[in-house]
Amino acid sequence: MFRRHPPSRFHPFRPPMPFGPGMIKDMSQLVFLWTISESPDGITGYDLYKNYEAKQTNVYRTLKETEEEGFITSTETIVKGRAQKIYKITEKGSERLKNLREEWTNKIAFLIDIVPPERGYHPIKGKKREPRIIRDLRELKTKDEVLDYLEHVKKYYKGRKNRLAKRMENLDQTVKEVDEVIINVNKQEPFSKEETEKTIREILVKK
């Protein structure tokens, strides 16, 4: 006798869990390649270390591996009497970044969904440790440096706001499309699974 499996307690549309043996490497490359691509003049390993507060050994190991794979290139320069490597993204790296973005879109959305909005990363407010903005402020010496830093803070939040607005716009459009499918199914007399599948493909799975 056929027995129906009990309903899953997990949402049926959740993307695959973003975990696996290559997760850390892929995530590190995604973040580093994106950051480097946003710096046309290049960026140093120290800049990455300071920006993400990661262990220096992890930062330079990831940079070394990423360069060996041909995704970034480095050139040495002298800054204040010290040799520094400046990293820039390659054409191959840009393609890798594009692929990682596509691959991780749903996985990152999953991670965002499980984090309550009030608990997300916030460089100004923090409960467990001193806010990032206060720690950074201590390293600035002049009024111009402080103002420049605050402009970057504003740019960061404007970017977040724009991305959230775009996401809301896309979600609103998807809700409208699902409503359109529901109306179509309601009109079917008699009901046809084939017609329903065709409608879903035309309206929801059109890209």
C-alpha positions in Angstrom: 0.0 0.0 0.0 1.3 3.4 -1.0 2.1 5.6 2.0 2.7 9.3 1.7 5.8 10.6 3.3 5.1 13.1 6.1 5.6 16.7 5.2 9.1 18.0 5.6 9.7 20.3 8.5 12.0 22.3 6.2 10.9 24.8 3.6 10.7 23.0 0.2 12.3 25.9 -1.6 15.4 26.2 0.5 18.6 26.1 -1.6 21.2 23.3 -0.9 23.0 23.8 2.4 26.1 26.0 1.7 28.5 23.6 3.4 31.1 21.2 2.0 34.8 20.6 1.8 35.4 23.5 -0.6 33.1 26.0 1.1 35.8 28.0 3.0 38.1 28.2 0.0 35.3 29.3 -2.3 33.9 31.9 0.1 37.4 33.3 0.7 38.1 33.6 -3.0 34.6 35.1 -3.6 35.2 37.8 -1.0 38.8 38.5 -1.9 38.3 38.6 -5.7 35.3 40.9 -5.2 37.3 43.2 -3.0 40.3 43.2 -5.3 38.0 43.8 -8.3 36.7 46.9 -6.6 40.2 48.4 -6.3 41.4 49.2 -9.9 44.8 50.4 -8.5 45.3 47.2 -6.6 45.2 46.3 -2.9 47.7 45.0 -0.4 47.3 41.9 1.7 47.5 44.1 4.8 44.5 46.1 3.5 42.5 42.8 3.2 43.7 41.8 6.7 42.6 45.1 8.2 39.3 45.2 6.3 38.1 41.7 7.3 40.0 41.2 10.5 41.1 37.8 9.5 44.3 36.0 10.6 47.2 37.3 8.5 48.4 33.7 7.8 44.9 32.9 6.4 44.9 36.0 4.3 48.3 35.5 2.7 47.7 31.8 2.2 44.5 32.5 0.3 46.2 35.2 -1.7 49.1 32.8 -2.6 46.7 30.0 -3.6 44.5 32.4 -5.6 47.6 33.8 -7.4 48.9 30.4 -8.2 45.6 29.6 -9.8 46.0 32.6 -12.0 43.0 34.6 -10.6 45.1 37.5 -9.3 48.5 38.9 -10.1 50.9 40.8 -7.8 53.7 43.4 -8.2 56.1 44.5 -5.5 56.4 48.2 -4.6 58.1 50.2 -1.9 55.9 52.1 0.5 57.6 54.1 3.3 60.7 52.1 2.8 59.0 48.7 3.1 58.3 46.3 0.3 54.7 45.5 -0.3 52.8 43.4 -2.8 49.9 45.0 -4.7 47.3 42.5 -5.9 45.1 43.0 -9.0 42.5 40.7 -10.5 43.2 39.0 -13.8 40.8 38.3 -16.7 40.7 34.7 -15.5 39.9 36.0 -12.0 37.0 38.1 -13.2 35.5 35.0 -14.9 36.0 33.1 -11.7 34.4 35.8 -9.7 31.4 35.8 -12.0 31.0 32.0 -11.6 31.3 32.2 -7.8 28.7 34.9 -7.7 26.2 32.9 -9.7 27.0 29.7 -7.7 26.7 31.4 -4.3 23.7 33.6 -5.0 21.1 31.2 -3.5 23.5 30.0 -0.8 24.1 33.5 0.4 20.4 34.3 0.3 19.9 31.2 2.5 22.5 32.5 5.1 20.8 36.0 5.0 17.4 34.5 5.6 18.5 32.6 8.8 20.1 35.6 10.4 17.6 38.0 12.1 17.9 41.5 10.6 18.7 43.0 13.9 21.6 40.6 14.4 23.3 41.2 11.1 26.8 42.6 10.8 26.8 46.3 11.8 30.1 48.3 11.9 28.5 51.0 14.0 26.6 49.0 16.6 27.8 46.0 18.5 27.1 44.1 21.7 29.8 41.5 22.1 32.7 43.8 21.3 33.5 47.4 20.7 32.0 48.7 17.4 34.3 48.6 14.4 33.9 52.3 13.8 35.3 53.2 17.2 38.3 51.0 16.7 39.0 52.5 13.3 38.5 56.0 14.6 41.4 55.6 17.0 43.8 55.1 14.1 42.8 58.3 12.3 44.8 61.5 13.1 43.2 64.4 11.2 39.8 65.9 10.6 40.1 65.1 6.8 40.9 61.5 7.6 37.8 61.2 9.8 35.6 62.9 7.2 37.0 60.6 4.5 36.3 57.6 6.7 32.8 58.7 7.4 32.1 59.1 3.7 33.1 55.5 3.2 30.8 54.5 6.1 27.9 56.4 4.3 28.8 54.7 1.0 28.7 51.3 2.7 25.2 51.9 4.1 23.9 53.4 0.9 25.2 50.3 -1.0 23.4 48.0 1.5 20.2 50.1 1.1 20.3 50.0 -2.7 20.9 46.2 -2.7 18.0 45.6 -0.2 15.7 47.9 -2.3 16.6 45.9 -5.5 16.0 42.6 -3.6 12.6 43.9 -2.4 11.7 44.9 -6.0 12.6 41.4 -7.3 10.6 39.8 -4.5 7.6 41.9 -5.2 7.7 41.0 -8.8 8.0 37.3 -8.0 5.0 37.5 -5.7 3.0 39.1 -8.5 4.0 36.3 -10.9 3.0 33.6 -8.4 -0.4 35.4 -8.1 -0.7 35.3 -11.8 -0.1 31.5 -11.8 -2.7 31.1 -9.0 -5.3 33.0 -11.0 -4.5 30.9 -14.1 -4.9 27.6 -12.1 -8.1 28.8 -10.6 -9.6 29.4 -14.0 -8.8 25.9 -15.3 -11.9 23.8 -15.9 -11.1 20.9 -15.8 -7.8 21.2 -13.9 -4.7 20.2 -16.0 -1.3 19.5 -14.5 0.2 19.9 -18.0 -1.3 23.3 -18.4 -0.2 24.3 -14.9 3.4 23.2 -15.6 3.3 25.2 -18.9 2.1 28.3 -17.1 4.7 28.0 -14.4 7.4 27.6 -17.0 6.2 30.6 -18.9 5.7 32.9 -15.9 8.1 31.7 -13.1 10.8 29.7 -14.9 11.2 32.0 -17.8 14.9 33.0 -17.4 
